[in-house]
Amino acid sequence: MDSFTKQSVLNNRISGQDRNATNAKVLEKFYKGATLQTILDSKKETKLLVDALTAGPLAAKMGVPVLLVSQKGLHPEQQTVLNGMTTKFVHQIGGGIKDSVMNQVVQ
């Protein structure tokens, strides 16, 4: 590991109780209170998060987050972080996200 960096990266880990809580912590750390061009939404109920992984390079290029959404709705931590953000657009990446959940994200 020393060949990559001489600095410790042990304190850089961002984690939460589950995927949605971890996603909320990432949003809070990197996008808190941001005005964004868009937010890319991806369904969390896939074992390998294929849609989110394929959206990652586009999100990085655009400087926007990938929001993992559950079919049950937003995690309370995600809701809190999103309340401080503004965006003109919300794009669904992949399929299978309920309209009610997308409406929750838009609001």
ABEGO torsion letter per residue (X at the ends): XAAABABBAAAABBBBABAAAAAAAAAAAAABGBBBABBBBBBAABAAGAAAAAAAAAAAAAGBBBBBBBAAEBBAAAAAAAAABBBABBBBBEBGBBAAAAAAAAX
